[in-house]
Amino acid sequence: MKTLTALLLLGLLCSLHTTSAAVMGIEAITARNCCVKFHPRRLPLDAVVSVYKTSGSCPRKALVFTTKKGKTFCVDPSEAWVQSHVTKIESRSTTAKTTMMSSTTATTS
């Protein structure tokens, strides 16, 4: 009887440890994808290649700009220069997709 009780207790402790480790892992991933502070200066538009929003679960709404060198910068989406950059980056990607689709259509015709 003592052995059975000890095994049950051991099983319970192991399951609690596994559960708490999984929760800590999720929190660490979320923390890595959230912005703690914003980049203080304007980034040159020609250096920025892509943009994405941080997760909705982050405490602070932010955009992340990725540069040609692969560096990422958290920026404030309410800033006028950020909004201007986003509009231009999105139009670049739309133009690139349209050009790519046009050349694909031309080669298949």
Secondary structure, 3 states (H helix, E strand, C coil): CHHHHHHHHHHHHHHHHHHHHHHHHHHHHHHHCCCCCCCCCCCCHHHEEEEEECCCCCCCCCEEEEECCCCEEEECCCCHHHHHHHHHHHHHHHHHHHHHHHHHHHHHC
